[in-house]
């Protein structure tokens, strides 16, 4: 990422940039789609790509156009490499899905809003699934929540990268409020004890899960 260029990621050609507008929990409005469509046409942006994090990447922007693109979009930057929450991935849950048993979209939006600006040791990706089918890929996210009829199951330390890891289950049958509070407690414990750029998967491999369970009162 170029520190001089807001929200821009230098691409392989070393000439053009990509940006990622913020789309909380993958939700977009007609106004957002129209704004993106306008700037893509205006600046002749060659690639629009839906990412694995339920976001839209605009790729191939000229350096001199980046600031103007953001000004025209009037959408917040979706974090891509900073040490913070990058995104919360959420399935439709009870909003529309016949299999949903919990409000994954509502919880996903709440988590992103609450923890978006929190400074962390490394980047964090969250997955929220409204039923045990786990369409939010919760168990391979740093923070995972899976809805059951009895409440939310919380996992920590998942990763889908080059060293994949299934997250450890920390607590089950949580209410929505308990889930939000527990996520905050996990992040605070990691902030205090994690190393810089140490993702949650590597942190738990180093420290073990039992200490974090004690923080949540679940040991």
Secondary structure, DSSP 4 states (H G I P E B T S, - for coil): --TTSTT-EE-TTSSEEEEEB--GGG---HHHHHHHHHHHHHTT--EEEE-TTS-EEEEEEEGGGHHHHHHHH--PBPPSSSSSEEEEEE--GGGT-TT--S-HHHHHHHHHHHHTT---SS-EEEEEESSTT-TT-GGGSSEEEEEETTEEEEEE--B-STT-BPPEEEEEEE-HHHHHHHHHHHHHHHHHHPPTT--HHHHHHHH-SHHHHHHTT--
